[in-house]
Amino acid sequence: MKRTRYTKFTGDLSSSFGLEDLMQALSDFLLDSGFQDPFSPYQEFDGEQTMENLREAIRQALESGELFDEESQEKFEQLDAQQVEELIDQIIQKMQEQNFINAEQPQQGQGENGEGEANAKFEVTDKGMDFLGYKALRELLGPLGRSNLGRHDTRHEASGVETNGSSKLYEFGDTLNLDITATLSSVFAREGLATAIDGEERSPLMIEYSDIHVHQSDYQSSCATVVLLDCSHSMILYGEDRFTPAKRVAMALSHLIRTQFPGDTLNLVLFHDYAEEVPISQLSRVKVGPHYTNTRDGLRLAQRILAKQNKDMKQIVMITDGKPSALTLPDGRIYKNAFGLDPLVIAETLEEVSRCKRSNIMINTFMLAQDYALVQFVQKVSAMCRGKAYFTSPEKLGSYLLMDFMSRRMKTVH
């Protein structure tokens, strides 16, 4: 059901809708991955985040009729071309004032509407990325129904404030959430019932260290996660954009961790001919390229990142659609085999998986293809590292990923 937001009309069309709605309408443009979709309204932009492309994307959003209410839409349709340009200028100014984008200024001497503006670029701010992540999270969690997004539960217990009904003897370092009933029962059991009846008349209760009991709560652990995102060329081949949905999931996962799991960490690693760590805030500008799939290099970098994290749980979430096809040799050269499943590449990649297992790092793989040989390879990776393998589609990728991250269930899905 479409949601309509009503605001007081002040005569300024740029104030007749929320910038959040505009950011949502522009999300496909802002997260473009280089996929040449013949049906995309942004196909002619070539994936460049220039001010001229931004103006055209805003114009298309305004003309779509999805931002304005009926009265404002009628007023917009009565504007001439010059007034529409002025309206777009006002909208861009507000996007900058509210810190959704940072825009370069036109080069001096080239004017506001000349070549300088065509070449000037903009970038989505951290606030803008966080908002897109929030929207992606709401869309991905929508089909899952109601759920409580608590922290990561374990089978262990510890002293704490949120109790589970049981108690334990106090030990140094425990949270002193005193269980009064168990403590007094221990005193009465040691000194006898007369102390309980005549305690005020005789003497104060003598509570010893061994009598102190504290409430227990479920021990909740922290988790360090590295998202390994495949940005090889196959992610946008075969008439399907697999990379943009994967980027949306990475942003949603970042927002989920920041808001619901404050003790957790999330790092992003891109792997292609080689591996590189990229801040989540830069994700909107990441595009695929004519690259191979160097899975081993991605696993190596992920291990180095996780080795620096002092967390109870460590995991790698790998999102890919292709079999390993590249390998970094000891001398730095990259060995490539476009056909994939090269014996040397597979052997070295599985050796890296074995190192992850020895470091107690779980690998969860989300595969966007179902080639038979590839399925066998992923199943072997999952079996070695006690992980899970999901063979899914770009449309269902987000739901599977977030359900797995919250449930922490040990199973393999074929």
C-alpha positions in Angstrom: 0.0 0.0 0.0 1.5 3.3 -1.0 2.2 5.7 1.8 1.3 9.4 1.3 3.0 12.1 3.4 1.1 15.3 3.8 2.8 18.6 4.6 1.6 22.2 4.8 1.9 23.8 1.4 3.8 27.1 1.6 3.9 27.9 -2.1 7.4 26.3 -2.4 7.2 23.0 -4.3 10.6 21.9 -3.0 9.0 21.8 0.5 5.9 19.8 -0.6 7.7 16.4 -0.2 10.3 15.0 2.1 13.9 14.6 1.0 13.8 11.1 2.4 11.2 10.2 -0.3 13.4 11.8 -2.9 16.5 9.8 -1.7 14.5 6.6 -1.9 13.3 7.5 -5.4 17.0 8.1 -6.5 18.4 5.0 -4.8 18.9 3.1 -8.1 20.8 6.1 -9.5 22.9 6.6 -6.4 23.8 2.9 -6.1 24.5 2.3 -9.8 27.0 -0.6 -10.3 27.7 -0.2 -14.0 25.0 -2.6 -15.1 23.8 -1.7 -18.6 20.0 -2.2 -18.2 18.2 -1.2 -21.4 15.1 -0.5 -19.4 16.7 1.7 -16.8 15.9 5.4 -16.9 19.5 6.1 -16.0 21.2 4.1 -18.8 22.6 7.2 -20.5 24.3 8.4 -17.4 27.2 5.9 -17.7 27.2 5.4 -13.9 28.9 8.9 -13.4 27.8 10.8 -10.3 28.0 14.2 -11.9 25.9 17.2 -11.0 24.3 17.2 -14.5 23.3 13.6 -14.1 21.9 14.4 -10.6 19.8 17.2 -12.0 18.4 14.8 -14.7 17.6 12.1 -12.2 15.8 14.6 -10.0 13.8 15.8 -13.0 12.8 12.3 -13.8 11.7 11.7 -10.2 9.6 14.9 -10.2 8.0 14.0 -13.5 7.1 10.4 -12.3 4.3 11.8 -10.2 5.3 9.7 -7.1 6.7 12.5 -5.0 3.9 15.2 -5.1 0.3 15.0 -3.8 -2.4 15.8 -6.3 -2.5 19.5 -5.7 1.3 19.9 -5.8 1.5 17.8 -8.9 -0.9 20.1 -10.7 1.2 23.1 -9.8 4.3 21.3 -11.0 2.8 20.5 -14.4 2.0 24.3 -14.8 5.7 25.3 -14.4 7.7 26.3 -17.5 11.2 24.9 -18.2 13.0 27.8 -16.4 10.9 27.4 -13.3 11.6 23.6 -13.3 15.3 24.3 -13.4 15.0 26.7 -10.5 13.0 24.1 -8.5 15.8 21.5 -9.1 18.3 24.1 -7.9 16.3 24.6 -4.7 16.1 20.8 -4.1 19.9 20.3 -4.6 20.5 23.2 -2.2 18.3 21.5 0.4 20.0 18.1 -0.1 23.3 19.8 0.6 22.0 21.8 3.6 20.5 18.6 5.2 23.8 16.8 4.5 22.5 14.1 2.2 25.1 14.9 -0.5 28.4 16.8 -0.9 28.7 18.7 -4.2 31.7 20.2 -5.9 31.5 23.8 -7.0 31.6 24.6 -10.7 35.1 25.5 -12.0 35.8 29.2 -11.9 35.1 31.0 -15.2 32.9 28.3 -16.6 29.6 29.5 -15.2 26.9 27.8 -13.3 25.3 26.1 -16.2 28.3 25.6 -18.4 30.8 22.8 -18.8 32.0 23.3 -15.2 28.7 22.0 -13.8 28.6 19.1 -16.3 32.0 18.0 -15.0 31.4 18.8 -11.3 30.7 15.7 -9.2 28.9 14.9 -6.0 29.1 12.2 -3.4 26.6 10.7 -1.0 27.4 11.5 2.6 27.6 9.1 5.5 24.1 10.4 6.5 22.8 9.6 3.0 24.3 6.2 3.0 22.9 5.4 6.5 19.5 6.5 5.3 19.7 4.2 2.2 20.8 1.4 4.5 17.9 2.0 6.8 15.5 1.9 3.8 17.1 -1.3 2.5 16.8 -2.9 5.9 13.1 -2.1 6.1 12.5 -3.5 2.6 14.5 -6.7 3.3 13.0 -7.4 6.7 9.4 -6.6 5.6 8.7 -10.1 4.3 10.1 -11.7 7.4 7.2 -10.5 9.7 7.6 -9.5 13.3 10.7 -10.4 15.2 12.8 -9.1 18.1 16.2 -8.0 16.9 18.1 -8.7 20.1 21.7 -9.4 20.5 23.4 -12.7 19.7 22.2 -15.3 22.2 24.3 -18.2 23.2 23.8 -21.4 25.3 26.0 -20.0 28.1 25.0 -18.0 31.2 26.6 -15.1 33.0 25.8 -12.6 35.7 23.9 -9.7 34.5 20.9 -7.4 34.9 18.4 -9.1 32.6 17.8 -12.3 34.5 16.6 -15.7 33.4 15.3 -16.9 36.8 18.4 -18.8 38.0 21.1 -17.7 40.4 24.7 -18.6 41.3 27.3 -18.0 44.0 29.0 -14.7 43.7 32.5 -14.7 42.2 34.9 -11.8 41.9 34.1 -9.9 38.7 30.4 -10.8 38.6 27.8 -8.1 38.2 26.4 -7.5 41.7 22.7 -8.0 40.9 22.0 -9.6 44.3 19.5 -12.5 44.6 18.1 -11.6 48.0 16.0 -14.7 48.4 18.8 -17.2 47.6 21.3 -15.2 49.8 19.0 -15.2 52.9 18.1 -18.8 52.4 21.8 -19.7 52.5 22.2 -17.7 55.8 19.2 -19.4 57.4 20.3 -22.8 56.3 23.7 -22.2 57.8 22.6 -20.5 61.1 19.4 -22.3 61.6 15.7 -21.4 61.7 16.0 -19.6 65.1 18.1 -16.9 63.5 15.2 -16.2 61.1 12.6 -16.0 63.9 14.6 -14.3 66.6 17.2 -12.5 64.6 16.3 -9.0 65.6 16.3 -9.8 69.3 19.5 -11.7 69.4 21.9 -10.2 66.8 22.2 -9.0 63.2 22.3 -11.6 60.5 25.9 -12.7 59.8 26.1 -12.9 56.0 29.3 -14.5 54.8 31.0 -14.3 51.5 29.8 -17.9 50.7 26.2 -16.9 51.2 26.1 -14.2 48.5 24.1 -15.3 45.4 23.6 -13.2 42.2 21.1 -13.5 39.4 22.2 -15.1 36.2 21.4 -13.8 32.7 21.9 -15.3 29.3 25.4 -14.6 28.1 25.3 -12.5 24.9 28.4 -12.5 22.8 29.8 -10.0 20.3 30.6 -10.8 16.7 33.2 -9.5 14.2 31.9 -9.8 10.6 33.7 -9.3 7.3 31.5 -9.1 4.2 33.4 -10.5 1.1 31.8 -8.9 -1.9 32.6 -10.3 -5.4 32.9 -7.4 -7.9 34.2 -9.4 -10.8 32.7 -8.8 -14.2 30.3 -11.7 -14.0 28.2 -9.9 -11.4 26.6 -7.8 -14.1 26.8 -10.2 -17.1 24.2 -12.6 -18.4 21.5 -9.9 -18.5 21.2 -9.6 -14.7 22.4 -7.1 -12.2 23.6 -9.1 -9.2 25.9 -6.5 -7.7 23.4 -3.7 -6.8 21.3 -6.0 -4.6 24.4 -7.2 -2.9 25.4 -3.6 -2.2 22.0 -2.9 -0.7 22.4 -6.0 1.6 25.8 -4.8 2.8 24.4 -1.3 3.6 21.4 -2.9 5.4 23.7 -5.2 7.4 25.8 -2.2 8.4 22.7 -0.3 9.6 21.4 -3.4 11.5 24.7 -3.9 13.3 25.1 -0.2 14.2 21.6 0.1 15.7 20.9 -3.4 17.1 24.3 -4.9 17.8 26.4 -2.0 19.0 29.2 -4.2 20.3 29.7 -5.8 16.8 32.0 -4.8 14.0 31.5 -4.9 10.3 34.2 -4.6 7.6 33.8 -4.7 3.8 36.3 -6.4 1.5 36.0 -6.4 -2.3 37.6 -9.2 -4.2 38.3 -9.3 -7.9 41.9 -9.7 -9.4 43.0 -8.9 -5.9 41.3 -7.9 -2.6 40.9 -4.5 -1.0 39.2 -3.2 2.1 36.6 -0.4 1.4 34.7 1.7 4.0 31.0 1.1 4.0 30.5 4.9 3.4 32.2 4.5 0.0 30.0 1.6 -1.1 27.7 3.6 -3.3 30.7 4.5 -5.6 31.9 0.9 -6.0 31.4 -0.6 -9.4 32.3 -3.9 -11.0 35.1 -4.2 -13.6 36.7 -6.5 -16.1 38.1 -8.6 -13.4 38.6 -12.3 -12.4 37.6 -13.9 -9.1 40.5 -14.1 -6.6 38.7 -15.7 -3.7 41.9 -16.7 -1.8 43.1 -13.1 -1.7 39.8 -12.0 -0.3 39.9 -14.7 2.4 43.5 -13.7 3.3 42.6 -10.1 3.8 39.5 -11.0 5.8 41.6 -13.1 8.2 44.0 -10.2 8.7 41.1 -7.9 9.6 39.5 -10.4 12.0 42.8 -11.2 13.7 42.8 -7.6 15.0 39.3 -8.0 16.5 38.9 -9.2 20.1 35.4 -10.7 19.7 33.8 -14.0 20.8 32.6 -14.9 17.4 34.2 -14.2 14.0 32.6 -14.8 10.6 33.1 -14.2 6.9 30.0 -13.5 4.8 30.9 -14.2 1.2 28.6 -13.0 -1.6 29.6 -14.2 -5.0 28.3 -15.7 -8.3 31.4 -17.3 -9.7 34.0 -19.9 -9.1 37.6 -18.9 -8.1 39.4 -18.0 -11.3 42.5 -16.1 -10.1 45.4 -16.6 -7.7 48.2 -14.3 -6.4 51.5 -16.0 -6.9 54.4 -15.6 -4.4 56.2 -13.2 -6.7 53.1 -11.0 -6.9 51.9 -12.0 -10.3 48.3 -13.0 -10.7 47.6 -16.4 -12.3 44.3 -16.4 -14.1 42.1 -19.1 -15.6 38.9 -17.8 -17.1 37.3 -21.2 -17.2 37.4 -21.5 -13.4 37.9 -24.5 -11.1 41.5 -24.7 -12.0 43.1 -27.4 -9.8 45.9 -25.0 -8.6 43.4 -22.2 -7.8 41.0 -24.5 -6.0 43.7 -26.2 -4.0 45.2 -22.9 -2.8 41.7 -21.5 -2.0 40.7 -24.5 0.1 44.0 -24.2 1.9 43.0 -20.7 2.9 39.6 -22.0 4.0 41.5 -24.5 6.2 43.4 -21.6 7.8 40.1 -19.9 8.6 38.9 -23.1 10.3 42.0 -23.3 12.4 41.3 -19.7 13.5 37.7 -20.5 14.4 36.4 -18.3 11.7 33.0 -19.3 10.2 32.4 -18.8 6.5 28.8 -18.3 5.3 28.5 -18.3 1.5 25.7 -16.8 -0.5 25.9 -18.0 -4.0 24.1 -16.2 -6.8 24.5 -19.1 -9.3 23.8 -22.8 -9.3 26.3 -24.4 -11.6 26.8 -28.0 -10.5 30.6 -27.9 -10.1 30.3 -24.6 -8.3 27.7 -26.0 -5.9 30.1 -28.8 -5.0 32.9 -26.4 -4.3 30.8 -24.2 -2.0 29.4 -27.2 -0.2 33.0 -28.2 0.5 33.9 -24.8 1.9 30.8 -24.8 4.2 31.6 -28.3 5.5 35.2 -27.4 6.3 34.4 -24.2 8.2 31.1 -25.2 9.9 29.4 -22.6 7.8 26.2 -22.4 5.8 25.7 -22.2 2.0 22.7 -20.5 0.5 22.0 -20.8 -3.2 19.7 -18.0 -3.9 18.8 -15.2 -6.3 19.5 -11.4 -6.1 15.9 -10.8 -5.2 16.0 -13.1 -2.1 19.6 -12.5 -1.1 18.8 -9.9 1.5 16.2 -11.9 3.4 18.4 -15.0 3.5 21.4 -13.1 4.7 19.7 -11.2 7.5 17.7 -14.2 8.7 21.0 -16.1 8.9 22.8 -13.4 10.8 20.1 -13.1 13.4 19.3 -16.8 13.9 22.9 -18.1 14.1 21.6 -21.6 13.3 24.1 -24.2 12.3 22.7 -25.8 9.2 23.4 -26.0 5.5 20.8 -25.1 2.9 21.1 -26.5 -0.5 
